[in-house]
């Protein structure tokens, strides 16, 4: 056998080995890839339905904020002043503030008790159903507040305003924070390297919604004056309903990655959530303190 023949056979063997290695690597990449790599393909997709839901939900909330105190002050307690003139006194304002504080209290307690459970349900039944529940609670609150208008308005009245405001606030808290399914949707649909950018877009949606809400409120106040109370309240309710419709029609029925592990039901215990939040890491504890102080300041301001 000549040297040329030996060289040709050696080259052919190398090509065969190279082909077999490439074939094996292709099979490994297509079938035997780690779940974390394969799941990235499932994450591909747009998160604009979640961003739109975030914008509409906060827009409804921001429109409602300036009028909560007015509702408690102008339509107090059981319409005892329905026949007589309404005079704004310090006692009326303090009593209105007590109503608002009671609403915030029951809403916060309900959220604290059930937020961990909704976090587990996001894994168990999917983000869409949890989002629908949370949006339903906010829709009910917005609609009921719209009918807690003073007797001077043309809307049907809710007689016991104090009881109605507290009950719907508790219901809103019991249905969970809308941010839970929205954050889960974005996290599940986004590659880890791009999550910061997409959460930044969500933050921009919050800012844009707040700007639009205040611009709308100023325009209505300057245009219609005192008679405009029912207009922003009804607008808030309509926007909240629109947010619910976006979740129902545009969100996928289920967003699950291939390597996702379901959260155990034990994680639904609220005290376990608080314990893990405070003791898991110093960074998480510092972040929790920041969020707590920020929320405390916002609620005191309201």
C-alpha positions, 0 to 999 in steps of 0.5 A: 500500500502506497503512502498516497493510499494511506493518506487518503484512508486516514483523511476519510477516517477523520471525515467520518469521525468528524461527521459522527461527532457533529451528528451526535452534537446535533442530536444532543443539542436538539434532544438532550439539551438541559431543561434550562436551555430548552426552556429559553425557547418557550420564553420567546414571545412578547410581553406587551399584553402584560405591559398594557394591563399594567398601564391600564390598571395603574391608570384607573388607580391614579384617576381614582386617587384624588377623589377617594378623600372627596367621596368620604367627605362629601358622601359620608356615613349614611347620607345623614346630610342628604336634605341639608347643606353640606358644610366642610368642617375639620370634624368632617375631614378627620372622619373622612380620613378615618374611613380612608385609613380603615379602607387601607387597613383592611386592604393591606391585611387581606393582601398580606394574608393571601399574597403568598397563596396567589404566588403559589397559584401563579405556578399551579393554575397559571398567571392568566387566572390569577390576573383575572381574579386580581383585576376583578377585585379592582374592577368591583372597587372602581365601580362601587366607588363610582356609585359612592357619589354625592346625591347631587350627581345623576348616578344611583346612590349607595346609601351606606358609603362607609360600609361600601368603601371598606367592604370593597377595599377588603375584597380588592385586597383579598383578590391579590395585588395585580402586580403579582401575575404581571411580574410573573408573566414578564419573568416567565416570558423573558430571557434572564438577560433581558428581564431588567429591560422589560421591567424597566418598560413596566416602570415606564408604563407606571409613570406614563399612566400616572402622568395621563391620569393627572392630566385627565383629572386637571382637565376635567376639574378645570372644564366641569368643576364640582359637577365633574366628580362622577366623570373621573369615577366612571372613567376609572371604572371603565379603564379598570374594565378595559384592563380586565378585558385585556387579560381575558382576551390577550393573555395566553391561557398558561405560561409555563417553562419546560423546567419549571418546578411547581411551588409547594402549597406550604409556601402559601403560608403568610408568616413563612413568606415574611420569614423568608423575605426577612431572613433569606438574604441581606439584600432582600431584607434591605429591599423589603425595608425600602419597599415598606418605608415607601409604601408607608409614606404613600399611605400616610400621604393618601 
